[in-house]
């Protein structure tokens, strides 16, 4: 008998998606290529604005997108229940 578990996905990226599909006025969809697996991500507008704000405000940033592995697609899968955090990437201080 096998143990029961769940798969949680963490994706890191540092560029604003170049192709954004507006599903509705409140949701936007984009695709991430993670190790040659296409991940379909749908975010509500408020979460997506975090990415846009980071792109405008920070010279360098990183986004952490977490969720559950959803339905399989032809090239990958859909990310279910996405959660997003965005951080400014600060240059590392050089030790003198």
GUVOLUM-536100 format. One record per atom (N, C-alpha, C, O): residue in three letters; z, x, y. Coordinates in steps of 0.2 Angstrom, whole numbers, plus 5000, padded with zeros to 4 digits. Each point is the difference from the previous one (the first is absolute). Layout:
# GUVOLUM-536100
alaZXY;...
END
This chain:
# GUVOLUM-536100
unk500050044994;unk500049965006;unk500050045006;unk500450055001;unk499249945004;unk499950045006;unk500549975006;unk500249945000;unk500050115004;unk500449985006;unk499649965005;unk499450015001;unk501049955003;unk499649975005;unk500150045007;unk500650035001;unk498949985002;unk500050035007;unk499549975005;unk499749954998;unk500350085007;unk499549985005;unk499750065004;unk500350055000;unk499149945003;unk499750055003;unk500049995007;unk499849955003;unk500550105001;unk500050005007;unk499550055003;unk500050064997;unk499649935008;unk499550045002;unk500250035007;unk500349965004;unk499750104997;unk500150035007;unk499350045002;unk499850044996;unk500049945010;unk499450035002;unk500150035007;unk500349975004;unk499550104997;unk500150035007;unk499350015002;unk499550024997;unk500449975010;unk499450015003;unk500150015008;unk500549985002;unk499050065001;unk500150025007;unk499449985004;unk499950045005;unk499749924993;unk499449985004;unk500049925001;unk500249974995;unk499650015010;unk499849935001;unk499449984996;unk499550035000;unk500649924996;unk499449984996;unk499449995004;unk500049975005;unk499450054993;unk499449995004;unk499749944998;unk499649985005;unk500549984990;unk499749944999;unk500649954999;unk500350004995;unk499749955009;unk500649955000;unk499649935000;unk499649995004;unk500649974991;unk499849944999;unk500549955003;unk500650004997;unk499249955007;unk500549955003;unk499949944995;unk499549975001;unk501050024995;unk500149954996;unk500149935003;unk499749954999;unk500850065006;unk500149945005;unk500350035006;unk500150065000;unk500049905005;unk500350035006;unk500750034999;unk500250055004;unk500149944990;unk500750034999;unk500050054994;unk500550034999;unk498949984998;unk500050054995;unk499450055000;unk499449975002;unk500750094996;unk499450055000;unk500050034993;unk500650024998;unk498950005000;unk499950044994;unk499650065001;unk499650015004;unk500650044992;unk499750064999;unk500150034994;unk500349984996;unk499350085002;unk500050034994;unk500250075000;unk499850045005;unk500649994991;unk500250075000;unk499850034993;unk500049964995;unk499750105006;unk499850034994;unk500650054998;unk500150055003;unk500249944991;unk500650044998;unk499850034994;unk500049964994;unk499950105006;unk499850044993;unk499449964997;unk500149994994;unk499449995009;unk499449974998;unk500149934997;unk499749974996;unk500950005006;unk500149934999;unk500049965006;unk500450025005;unk499249934996;unk500049965006;unk500649955000;unk500049954995;unk500450055010;unk500649965001;unk499849955005;unk499950025006;unk500149914993;unk499949955005;unk500649985003;unk500549984997;unk499650035010;unk500649985003;unk499949955006;unk499550005004;unk500949954995;unk499949945005;unk500750005004;unk500549994997;unk499550025010;unk500650005004;unk500049955005;unk499449985002;unk501249994999;unk500049955006;unk499950045006;unk500150065001;unk499749915005;unk499850035006;unk500550045003;unk499950065003;unk500849924996;unk500550045003;unk500150074997;unk500150055003;unk499849954990;unk500150064996;unk499450055002;unk500050065001;unk499449915000;unk499450045001;unk500050035007;unk499850055002;unk500649915003;unk500150035007;unk500450065000;unk499950045004;unk500549974991;unk500450064999;unk499550064999;unk500150055003;unk499449944993;unk499550064999;unk499650015007;unk499950065002;unk499949895001;unk499650015006;unk500550035006;unk499750045003;unk500949944997;unk500550035005;unk500150074999;unk500050045004;unk500149984989;unk500150074998;unk499350045002;unk500150065003;unk499449914996;unk499350045001;unk500050015008;unk499750055002;unk500549905002;unk500050015007;unk500550055003;unk499950035005;unk500749964992;unk500650035003;unk500150084998;unk500350045003;unk499649974991;unk500150074997;unk499450044999;unk499549984997;unk500650085004;unk499450054999;unk499950014992;unk499550014998;unk501149984998;unk499950014993;unk500649954997;unk500550005003;unk499349964992;unk500449954997;unk499950004993;unk499550024997;unk500949954999;unk499949984993;unk500349934999;unk500549985002;unk499249984993;unk500249944999;unk500250004992;unk499650034996;unk500949935003;unk500249994993;unk499949934998;unk500449965003;unk499250034992;unk499949934998;unk500249994993;unk499850044996;unk500749915003;unk500349994994;unk499849934998;unk500049955004;unk500050044989;unk499949934997;unk500050004993;unk500150054997;unk499649905000;unk500049994993;unk499350004998;unk499549985003;unk500350044991;unk499450004997;unk499849934999;unk500349974996;unk499150015007;unk499849934999;unk499450004995;unk499950044996;unk499749915005;unk499449984996;unk499550065000;unk499950035006;unk499949994988;unk499550055000;unk499349985003;unk499849945000;unk499950105003;unk499349995003;unk499550054997;unk500250034995;unk499249965007;unk499550044996;unk500150085001;unk499850034996;unk500449995010;unk500150075001;unk500850025001;unk500150065001;unk500349894998;unk500750025001;unk500549944999;unk500049974995;unk500450025010;unk500449945000;unk500249975007;unk499950045005;unk500549914995;unk500249975006;unk500750025001;unk500449994995;unk499850035011;unk500850015001;unk500349945002;unk499849975005;unk500750014991;unk500449945001;unk500650015004;unk500350064999;unk499949905005;unk500650005004;unk500150075004;unk500550034999;unk499049985005;unk500050075003;unk500550005006;unk500249955003;unk500150114997;unk500550025005;unk499850065004;unk499750044996;unk500349965010;unk499850065004;unk500550035004;unk500449975004;unk499650104996;unk500450045005;unk499550055003;unk499650034996;unk500549985010;unk499650055004;unk500450055003;unk500549985004;unk499450094995;unk500450055003;unk499650055004;unk499450014998;unk500850015008;unk499750065003;unk500150064996;unk500550024998;unk499050025002;unk500050064997;unk500150065005;unk499650015004;unk501050024996;unk500150055005;unk499950074997;unk500150014994;unk499650035010;unk499950074998;unk500650034997;unk500550005004;unk499450044991;unk500650044998;unk500250065004;unk499550035002;unk501149985000;unk500250055004;unk499950074996;unk500250004995;unk499650045009;unk499950074997;unk500650045000;unk500450005005;unk499850034990;unk500650045000;unk499950075003;unk499550034998;unk500949995007;unk499850075003;unk500550054997;unk500050065002;
END
